[in-house]
Amino acid sequence: MSEQVITVGFVGNPNCGKTTLFNAYTGANLKVANWPGVTVERMEGAAYYKGHKLRLIDLPGIYSLTSYSIEERVARKCIMEEEIDVIVNIVDASSLERNLYLTMQLLEFRKPVVLALNMMDIVQERGMEIDTHRLPEMLGGIPVVPVSARKRMGLDVLLHAVVHHYEEGPHEKVVTYTKGIEAKLEKVEKALADRYGEVSNPRWVAIKLLEQDEEIGKLYPLDLPDVLDKSYEKRIINEKYAYIEEVVDECLFNRESAAASTEKADRYLTHRIFGIPIFLGILAVVFFLTFTVGDFLKGYFEMGLEWFSGSLMNVLGGIGVSDWLISLVVDGIVAGVGGILTFLPNIVILFLALAFLEDSGYMARVAYVMNEVMGSVGLSGKAFLPMILGFGCTVPAIMASRGLENEKDRRRTMMVTPFMSCSARLPIYVLFAHIFFGKYAMIAAYSLYVIGVLVAILVAKIANKLYPLPEENALLIELPAYKMPNPHTVFIYVWEKVKDYLTKAGTVIFVVSIFLWFLLNYNLHGPAEDVSVSFGAYLGRILVPLLKPAGLGMWQIAVALLCGLSAKEVVVSSCAVLFAVSNINSSAGMAELGAALGAGGFGPVNAYAFLVFCLLYTPCAAAIGTIQRESHSWKFTVKQVLFQLALAWAAAVLVFQAGSLIFG
């Protein structure tokens, strides 16, 4: 094996399949860390090809090498400063025109570039064709390799091209600009050589100086007032796109039919008036499926849990296990963790629907449709992307705010994103909606998702009135052509989410269930004969006066909300333990919980106030940690936690007091 290591940078637009291809090579040989000084993940791995060792670096998904976003700065710095020997530019072959702009910029680096045409199966499905012989000719002779990251096709050919092209060296220039620009570039390159000696990529640096790139201007200041008299960025961009159009015209065939079908759908789905109602309608369908199909499957899970609990109790009793340990296992662990697992069908249906919408290309349209609304409340249109992700999980949603260029915009997005109803809240909605709202359960749960979005927009609006941000709300976002979701991609998406859910059930909820059982079964004098004199009851009664105006004046409810700070699903498992309900999600279990709550004067108005509180109050511990990590500020994080607590309390009080007046 060759001792020399070839460092390969994987570069491409977001959603081009870059990371899937990277993972296909690296497998278990993967390291994940943050890039130095920034909170953007850096992934490295190793691959081997015919005696050559390759160090692979997966750069953040970017649309260009103009240093606007964090991702663009990171990618550009890596290519400029690190020893990237070969650039593998992964492009979505079904969106060739959009992807080639980044390709043109990479070719100006004077480093070996290999073009990986990914998603060729989609090209074929749409009836399009790409001339893979003419394309490399028009791109300066660089290797062009059709690959399928999903089907693992063309992987060896791509590595062969990487090794061969590394040994061959960089290509010749591709884009020849108009005479005026080329004359200026020649003068700038000569001035660079005179002042700085040999520059590794003089043409790229000269182009950036003509574009008046601030970062490059600081690195290579030149006194050329007649040449660098203004920014030529727009002119250079236009000339690049003019050449890209030539490339596409010669190399891509039958693209009109695919574009026409997408355009026809977008007339309705991205309509400035009908776009938002259509989105809300689609969301309503998602929750109809989540409740109807999910509840049907959930019934089988309930029967399984009931059988398991009874069998386990008989087995433990039969082998002489002490009563306290049986209670801990059955009433604490099984009731807590099992109560959460019965909601798995609802969670799977929700994530299936979200994965379908995302992989079909619709989610990008939602951000586009909401851009005007976001702009009106002082947020970037990009802020809606983290908010959409928040329907799945708050943690990656908060991390997605990295894509916003402005730090204040990022923080404001982090402030409103937790109001989106994450999947962890769904079990709470399902349980209490079924108990107190019967046939209107789906409407009650759906309303909470809408309220979350409205509260986020209202909070952002008020914040913008008090502390206005600069108007930098232009949205640059890819609107990919619609496609049938890929079953493998959907499966991976759903499995990752379900795995996280199960992991949480096996760790956080498991530990909290045990801790809660001890809180409810012990006091200062040892085992508590009655749960009403336990540590948990004492702690809950301290909080009752604060929660009573919101209609939540039961100590059990106070303890459940407190436990929910660890993970929102814990609210349900806590109720199972607090009210001693063995199978809380079964019809009998829900009836038992409803009766226990009703005995304490807890009715539908109380239940809705409780659901609103769960929607708005402080996110889980993992989300709080993510907010601190992304904002780099404990002060901001603490303010966020206290603000959400205060808002949740105020909203729940308003709902309960108003509801009590209206419904008696």
C-alpha positions in Angstrom: 0.0 0.0 0.0 1.2 3.5 -0.9 2.3 5.5 2.2 1.1 8.7 0.7 -2.4 9.7 1.8 -4.6 11.5 -0.8 -6.9 14.0 0.9 -10.3 14.3 -0.9 -12.9 17.0 -0.2 -16.5 16.1 -0.9 -18.2 19.3 -2.0 -21.8 19.9 -3.3 -25.1 21.7 -2.9 -27.4 20.8 0.0 -29.5 17.7 -0.8 -27.4 16.5 -3.6 -26.7 13.1 -1.9 -23.1 14.1 -0.9 -23.3 12.8 2.6 -24.9 9.5 1.5 -22.1 9.0 -1.0 -19.5 9.9 1.7 -21.1 7.4 4.1 -21.1 4.7 1.4 -17.3 5.0 1.3 -16.4 5.5 5.0 -18.9 3.1 6.7 -17.6 2.6 10.3 -14.4 4.6 9.6 -16.1 7.8 10.5 -15.2 10.7 12.8 -17.6 13.5 13.6 -16.4 16.8 15.2 -16.9 20.5 14.9 -14.8 22.6 12.6 -12.4 24.7 14.6 -14.0 27.8 16.0 -17.5 27.1 14.5 -20.5 24.9 15.3 -20.7 23.2 11.9 -20.1 19.5 12.0 -17.0 18.1 10.3 -17.0 14.5 9.1 -13.9 12.7 8.2 -13.3 9.1 7.1 -10.9 6.8 5.3 -11.2 4.7 2.2 -8.8 2.5 0.2 -8.4 1.9 -3.5 -5.7 -0.3 -5.1 -3.0 0.4 -2.6 -3.9 4.1 -2.1 -5.2 5.4 1.2 -7.7 8.2 0.9 -8.6 10.7 3.7 -12.2 11.8 2.9 -13.6 15.1 4.3 -17.3 15.8 3.9 -17.6 19.6 3.6 -20.9 21.4 4.5 -23.5 21.6 1.8 -23.2 25.0 0.0 -24.5 26.7 -3.2 -21.4 28.8 -3.9 -18.0 29.8 -2.5 -19.0 33.3 -1.8 -18.3 33.8 1.9 -21.8 34.7 3.2 -23.0 31.8 5.4 -21.0 29.8 8.0 -21.1 26.8 5.8 -19.6 28.7 2.8 -16.9 30.2 5.0 -16.0 26.7 6.4 -15.9 25.0 3.0 -13.9 27.8 1.4 -11.4 27.9 4.2 -10.9 24.1 4.1 -10.2 24.2 0.3 -7.9 27.2 0.6 -5.9 26.3 3.7 -6.1 22.5 4.2 -4.2 20.2 2.0 -7.2 19.1 -0.2 -5.5 17.2 -3.0 -8.6 16.3 -5.0 -12.1 17.9 -5.0 -15.0 15.5 -5.6 -17.9 17.7 -6.7 -21.1 15.8 -6.2 -24.0 17.2 -8.3 -27.6 16.3 -8.4 -27.8 15.3 -12.1 -31.6 16.0 -12.1 -30.8 19.7 -11.3 -27.7 20.1 -13.4 -28.0 23.8 -14.2 -28.3 24.8 -10.6 -25.4 22.6 -9.4 -22.9 23.6 -12.1 -22.5 27.2 -10.7 -20.6 25.7 -7.7 -18.7 23.5 -10.2 -17.5 26.6 -12.1 -16.2 28.1 -9.0 -14.4 25.0 -7.9 -12.7 24.7 -11.3 -11.1 28.1 -10.7 -9.2 26.8 -7.7 -6.6 25.1 -9.9 -7.0 21.9 -8.0 -7.9 18.5 -9.5 -11.7 18.2 -9.7 -13.8 15.1 -10.3 -17.5 15.5 -11.1 -19.8 12.9 -9.6 -23.1 12.8 -11.3 -25.4 11.6 -8.6 -29.1 10.7 -8.8 -28.9 9.5 -12.4 -31.8 7.2 -11.7 -34.1 10.2 -11.2 -32.8 11.7 -14.5 -33.9 8.5 -16.3 -37.3 8.4 -14.5 -38.0 11.9 -15.8 -37.1 10.9 -19.3 -34.0 13.2 -19.5 -30.6 12.3 -20.9 -27.1 13.6 -20.1 -24.3 13.4 -22.7 -21.6 12.1 -20.4 -19.0 12.4 -23.2 -19.6 16.0 -24.2 -20.0 17.2 -20.6 -16.4 16.6 -19.5 -15.2 18.2 -22.8 -17.0 21.4 -21.9 -15.7 21.3 -18.3 -12.0 21.4 -19.3 -11.5 17.7 -19.5 -12.3 16.8 -15.9 -13.5 13.3 -15.2 -17.3 13.0 -15.1 -18.5 9.8 -13.3 -22.2 8.8 -13.1 -22.9 7.4 -9.6 -25.8 6.3 -7.4 -25.0 6.8 -3.7 -28.3 5.0 -2.9 -27.7 2.0 -5.0 -23.9 2.0 -4.5 -23.2 2.1 -8.2 -20.1 3.7 -9.8 -18.2 3.9 -6.5 -15.1 2.1 -7.6 -15.0 4.1 -10.9 -15.2 7.3 -8.9 -12.2 6.4 -6.7 -10.3 5.3 -9.8 -10.9 8.8 -11.3 -9.8 10.4 -8.0 -6.5 8.6 -7.9 -5.8 9.0 -11.6 -6.7 12.7 -11.6 -4.6 13.3 -8.5 -1.6 11.9 -10.4 -2.4 13.9 -13.5 -2.7 17.3 -11.8 -5.1 20.2 -12.2 -7.0 21.0 -15.4 -6.9 24.0 -17.7 -9.2 27.0 -17.1 -12.8 26.4 -18.2 -14.7 29.7 -18.4 -13.1 32.4 -20.5 -14.8 35.7 -19.6 -15.3 38.7 -22.0 -12.2 40.6 -23.0 -12.7 43.4 -20.5 -12.8 40.9 -17.5 -10.0 38.8 -18.9 -7.8 41.9 -19.3 -8.4 42.9 -15.7 -7.7 39.4 -14.4 -4.4 39.3 -16.3 -3.3 42.6 -14.6 -4.4 41.4 -11.2 -2.6 38.1 -11.5 0.6 39.9 -12.6 0.3 42.2 -9.6 -0.2 39.2 -7.3 2.9 37.6 -8.6 5.0 40.8 -8.3 3.9 41.4 -4.7 3.3 37.9 -3.2 5.4 35.7 -5.4 3.8 32.3 -6.2 0.1 32.1 -5.2 -1.3 28.6 -5.2 -4.6 29.6 -7.1 -3.9 33.1 -8.6 -6.9 33.1 -11.0 -9.4 32.3 -8.3 -7.8 35.0 -6.0 -7.9 37.5 -8.9 -11.6 36.8 -9.6 -12.4 37.3 -5.9 -10.5 40.6 -5.8 -12.5 41.8 -8.8 -15.7 40.7 -7.0 -14.4 42.8 -4.0 -14.5 39.8 -1.7 -13.8 41.3 1.8 -11.9 38.3 3.1 -9.6 37.9 0.1 -9.1 41.6 0.0 -7.6 41.5 3.5 -5.4 38.5 2.6 -4.1 40.0 -0.7 -4.4 43.8 -0.6 -3.4 45.4 -3.9 -3.1 49.0 -5.0 -4.8 48.9 -8.4 -7.4 51.7 -8.4 -7.8 51.6 -12.2 -8.5 47.8 -12.2 -10.2 47.2 -8.9 -12.4 50.3 -9.2 -15.7 48.6 -8.4 -17.3 45.2 -7.8 -17.6 43.0 -10.9 -19.4 40.2 -9.0 -22.7 40.4 -10.8 -21.0 40.6 -14.2 -18.8 37.6 -13.5 -21.9 35.6 -12.1 -23.9 36.4 -15.3 -21.0 35.3 -17.5 -20.7 32.0 -15.6 -24.4 31.4 -16.0 -24.2 32.2 -19.7 -21.6 29.5 -20.1 -23.6 27.1 -17.9 -26.5 27.6 -20.2 -24.3 26.6 -23.1 -23.2 23.5 -21.3 -26.8 22.5 -20.4 -28.0 23.1 -23.9 -25.4 20.8 -25.4 -25.4 18.1 -22.8 -28.9 17.8 -21.3 -31.9 16.7 -23.3 -35.6 16.5 -22.7 -35.5 18.7 -19.6 -38.6 20.7 -20.7 -41.1 18.0 -19.8 -39.8 17.6 -16.3 -39.7 21.3 -15.7 -43.2 21.7 -17.0 -44.8 19.2 -14.6 -43.0 20.9 -11.6 -44.1 24.3 -12.8 -47.7 23.1 -13.1 -47.8 21.8 -9.5 -46.1 24.9 -8.2 -48.9 27.2 -9.6 -51.0 25.9 -6.7 -48.6 24.7 -4.0 -46.6 28.0 -4.0 -49.5 30.3 -4.8 -49.2 33.5 -2.6 -52.8 33.2 -1.5 -53.6 29.5 -1.6 -50.1 28.2 -0.6 -50.6 28.5 3.2 -54.1 27.1 3.3 -52.9 24.1 1.2 -50.0 23.6 3.6 -52.4 23.7 6.6 -54.7 21.2 4.8 -51.8 18.8 4.1 -50.8 19.1 7.8 -54.4 18.3 8.8 -54.3 15.1 6.6 -51.0 14.1 8.3 -52.6 14.3 11.7 -55.7 12.5 10.5 -53.5 9.6 9.4 -51.4 9.9 12.6 -54.6 9.4 14.7 -56.6 7.0 12.7 -54.0 4.6 11.4 -51.8 5.1 14.4 -54.5 4.4 16.9 -55.6 1.3 15.1 -52.0 -0.1 15.4 -51.6 1.2 18.9 -54.4 -1.1 20.1 -52.2 -4.1 19.4 -49.3 -2.5 21.3 -51.6 -2.0 24.3 -52.7 -5.6 24.3 -49.1 -6.7 24.1 -48.1 -4.4 27.0 -51.0 -5.6 29.1 -50.1 -9.2 28.5 -46.4 -8.5 29.3 -47.2 -6.6 32.5 -49.4 -9.4 33.8 -47.0 -12.2 32.8 -44.0 -10.4 34.4 -45.9 -9.8 37.6 -46.8 -13.5 37.8 -43.2 -14.6 37.0 -41.7 -12.3 39.6 -44.3 -13.3 42.2 -43.8 -17.0 41.4 -40.0 -16.8 42.1 -40.5 -15.0 45.4 -39.4 -11.5 44.4 -40.2 -9.0 47.1 -43.3 -6.8 46.7 -41.3 -3.5 46.6 -39.2 -4.8 43.7 -42.2 -6.1 41.8 -43.8 -2.6 42.2 -40.6 -0.9 41.0 -40.4 -3.1 37.9 -44.1 -3.3 37.0 -45.5 0.0 38.3 -42.4 2.0 37.8 -40.3 0.8 34.8 -42.9 -1.1 32.7 -45.7 1.4 33.3 -43.4 4.3 32.5 -41.4 3.0 29.6 -44.2 0.8 28.2 -46.7 3.7 28.3 -44.4 5.6 26.0 -43.7 2.6 23.6 -47.5 2.2 22.9 -47.4 5.6 21.2 -44.8 4.3 18.7 -47.3 3.7 15.9 -48.4 7.3 16.0 -44.8 8.5 16.0 -44.0 6.3 13.0 -47.0 7.5 11.0 -46.0 11.1 11.7 -42.4 10.6 10.6 -43.4 8.7 7.6 -45.6 11.6 6.5 -42.9 14.2 7.2 -40.3 12.0 5.3 -42.6 11.7 2.4 -43.2 15.5 2.2 -39.5 16.2 2.6 -38.2 13.7 0.0 -40.9 14.7 -2.5 -39.5 18.3 -2.6 -42.6 19.8 -0.9 -40.9 21.0 2.3 -38.8 23.5 0.4 -42.0 25.0 -1.1 -43.4 25.5 2.5 -40.4 27.6 3.4 -40.9 29.6 0.2 -44.6 30.1 0.8 -43.9 31.2 4.4 -41.1 33.6 3.4 -43.4 36.7 3.2 -44.9 35.9 6.6 -41.4 35.4 8.1 -40.3 38.7 6.6 -43.3 40.5 8.1 -42.2 39.5 11.6 -38.6 40.3 11.1 -37.2 36.9 10.4 -35.4 35.5 7.4 -37.5 33.2 5.2 -34.8 30.6 6.0 -36.1 30.7 9.7 -39.1 28.6 8.7 -36.8 25.6 7.8 -35.7 25.1 11.4 -39.4 25.6 12.5 -40.5 22.9 10.1 -37.8 20.6 11.5 -39.1 21.4 15.0 -42.2 19.2 14.2 -39.8 16.3 14.4 -37.3 17.2 17.1 -36.3 20.5 18.7 -32.6 19.5 18.9 -31.8 19.3 15.1 -34.2 22.2 14.5 -32.1 24.4 16.8 -28.9 23.2 15.0 -30.5 24.1 11.6 -30.5 27.7 12.6 -26.7 27.7 11.6 -27.8 28.2 8.1 -28.8 31.8 8.9 -26.2 34.4 8.1 -27.0 36.9 10.9 -26.2 36.0 14.5 -29.1 38.0 15.9 -31.4 36.3 13.3 -30.1 32.9 14.5 -30.8 33.7 18.1 -34.3 34.9 17.3 -35.0 31.7 15.3 -33.7 29.7 18.3 -36.1 31.6 20.5 -39.2 30.7 18.5 -38.3 27.2 17.2 -39.1 25.4 20.5 -42.8 26.4 20.1 -43.2 23.9 17.3 -44.8 20.7 18.5 -42.0 18.1 18.5 -42.8 14.4 18.3 -42.1 14.0 22.0 -45.3 16.1 22.8 -47.5 13.9 20.5 -48.0 11.2 23.2 -49.3 13.9 25.6 -51.7 15.3 23.0 -52.9 11.8 22.0 -53.5 10.7 25.6 -55.3 13.8 27.0 -57.2 14.5 23.7 -58.6 11.0 23.7 -59.6 11.2 27.3 -61.3 14.6 27.4 -62.3 15.4 23.8 -63.4 12.0 22.4 -64.4 12.2 18.7 -62.8 15.7 18.6 -59.4 14.4 19.7 -57.8 14.9 16.4 -59.0 18.5 16.1 -57.8 19.3 19.6 -54.3 17.9 18.8 -54.2 19.6 15.4 -55.1 23.0 17.0 -52.0 22.7 19.2 -49.7 22.5 16.2 -51.4 25.6 14.7 -51.2 27.4 18.0 -47.4 26.7 18.2 -46.8 28.2 14.8 -49.0 31.3 15.6 -47.3 31.8 18.9 -43.9 31.6 17.3 -44.9 34.2 14.7 -46.4 36.5 17.3 -43.4 36.3 19.6 -41.1 37.1 16.7 -43.3 40.0 15.7 -43.2 41.5 19.2 -39.4 40.9 19.5 -38.9 42.7 16.1 -41.0 45.6 17.3 -38.9 45.9 20.5 -35.5 45.0 19.0 -35.7 45.4 15.1 -33.2 43.5 13.0 -31.7 44.7 9.8 -34.0 43.9 6.8 -32.0 41.0 5.4 -34.9 38.7 4.7 -34.2 37.6 1.1 -34.7 33.9 0.8 -32.3 31.9 -1.5 -33.5 28.3 -1.5 -33.5 25.4 -3.8 -36.9 24.4 -5.2 -36.1 20.9 -6.5 -38.3 19.2 -9.1 -40.9 17.0 -7.5 -40.2 13.3 -7.4 -41.6 10.2 -5.9 -40.0 9.7 -2.4 -37.3 7.1 -2.4 -38.3 4.2 -0.1 -34.8 3.7 1.2 -34.3 7.4 2.0 -37.7 7.4 3.8 -36.9 4.3 5.7 -33.5 5.7 6.9 -35.2 9.0 7.9 -38.0 7.2 9.9 -35.6 4.6 11.4 -33.2 7.3 12.7 -36.1 9.2 14.4 -37.6 6.0 15.8 -34.2 4.9 17.0 -33.8 8.2 18.8 -37.3 7.7 20.3 -36.5 4.2 21.5 -33.1 5.2 22.8 -34.8 7.9 24.9 -37.3 5.4 26.2 -34.5 3.0 27.1 -32.4 5.7 28.8 -33.9 9.0 30.0 -37.5 7.7 30.5 -36.1 4.5 32.1 -34.1 6.5 34.6 -36.8 9.0 35.3 -39.4 6.3 35.8 -37.2 4.7 38.5 -36.5 8.1 40.1 -40.2 9.0 40.1 -41.2 5.6 41.6 -38.8 6.3 44.5 -40.2 9.9 44.9 -43.7 8.4 45.1 -43.0 5.5 47.4 -40.6 7.0 50.0 -40.4 9.9 52.4 -38.1 11.1 55.2 -39.2 8.2 57.4 -38.6 5.5 54.7 -41.3 3.7 52.6 -44.4 5.8 52.3 -47.6 3.9 53.1 -49.6 6.4 51.0 -48.4 8.2 47.9 -50.0 11.5 49.3 -47.2 11.6 52.0 -44.3 10.9 49.6 -41.4 13.1 48.5 -43.2 13.6 45.2 -46.4 14.7 46.8 -44.5 17.2 49.0 -42.7 18.6 46.0 -45.9 18.8 43.9 -47.8 20.7 46.6 -45.1 23.4 46.7 -45.9 24.1 43.0 -49.7 23.8 43.2 -50.4 27.4 44.3 -48.4 28.6 41.2 -50.3 26.3 38.8 -53.7 26.6 40.3 -54.7 29.8 38.3 -54.0 27.7 35.2 -56.4 25.0 36.3 -53.5 22.7 37.1 -53.9 22.6 40.9 -53.2 18.9 41.4 -49.8 17.9 42.8 -49.6 14.9 40.5 -49.9 17.2 37.4 -47.2 19.5 38.9 -44.8 16.6 39.3 -45.5 15.3 35.8 -44.7 18.7 34.3 -41.5 18.9 36.4 -40.4 15.5 35.2 -41.2 16.6 31.6 -38.2 18.9 31.7 -36.0 15.8 31.2 -38.0 14.7 28.1 -41.5 15.6 27.1 -42.6 12.0 26.7 -41.9 11.6 30.4 -45.1 13.5 31.2 -47.1 10.5 30.0 -45.0 7.9 31.8 -45.1 10.1 34.9 -48.9 10.1 34.8 -48.9 6.4 34.6 -46.8 6.1 37.7 -48.3 9.0 39.6 -51.9 7.7 39.1 -50.9 4.0 39.4 -52.3 3.2 35.9 -50.6 0.0 34.6 -51.5 0.4 30.9 -52.3 4.1 30.5 -52.8 4.0 26.8 -55.4 1.3 26.7 -59.2 2.1 26.9 -59.3 0.9 30.5 -56.1 2.8 31.4 -57.4 6.1 29.9 -60.8 5.6 31.6 -58.9 5.0 34.9 -56.8 8.1 34.4 -59.8 10.2 33.4 -61.7 9.1 36.5 -58.7 10.0 38.8 -58.3 13.4 37.2 -62.1 14.0 37.2 -62.2 13.3 41.0 -59.9 16.2 41.4 -62.1 18.5 39.4 -59.9 18.2 36.2 -62.2 18.6 33.2 -61.9 19.4 29.5 -61.0 23.1 30.1 -58.2 22.0 32.5 -57.0 19.5 30.0 -56.7 22.0 27.2 -54.9 24.5 29.5 -52.6 21.6 30.4 -51.9 20.8 26.7 -51.2 24.5 25.9 -48.8 24.5 28.9 -47.0 21.4 27.6 -46.9 23.0 24.1 -45.2 26.2 25.2 -43.2 25.5 28.4 -39.4 24.9 28.6 -38.1 22.3 26.1 -36.3 19.2 27.2 -32.9 19.1 28.7 -31.2 18.0 25.4 -32.8 21.0 23.6 -31.7 23.4 26.4 -28.1 22.1 26.0 -28.3 22.6 22.3 -29.5 26.2 22.6 -26.6 26.9 24.9 -24.1 25.2 22.5 -25.4 27.0 19.5 -25.8 30.4 21.1 -22.5 30.2 23.1 -24.4 32.0 25.9 -25.7 30.7 29.2 -27.4 34.1 29.7 -29.4 33.8 26.5 -30.2 30.1 27.4 -31.5 31.0 30.9 -33.5 33.9 29.6 -35.0 31.5 27.0 -36.0 28.9 29.7 -37.5 31.5 32.0 -39.4 33.2 29.1 -40.9 30.0 27.9 -42.0 29.1 31.4 -43.6 32.5 31.9 -45.3 32.4 28.5 -46.6 28.8 29.1 -48.0 29.8 32.5 -49.7 33.0 31.1 -51.2 31.2 28.1 -52.5 28.3 30.3 -54.0 30.8 32.8 -55.7 32.7 29.9 -57.1 29.4 28.4 -58.4 28.2 31.7 -59.9 31.4 32.9 -61.5 32.2 29.6 -62.7 28.6 29.1 -64.2 28.6 32.6 -66.1 31.8 31.9 -67.4 30.5 28.5 -68.2 26.9 29.5 -68.8 27.3 33.2 
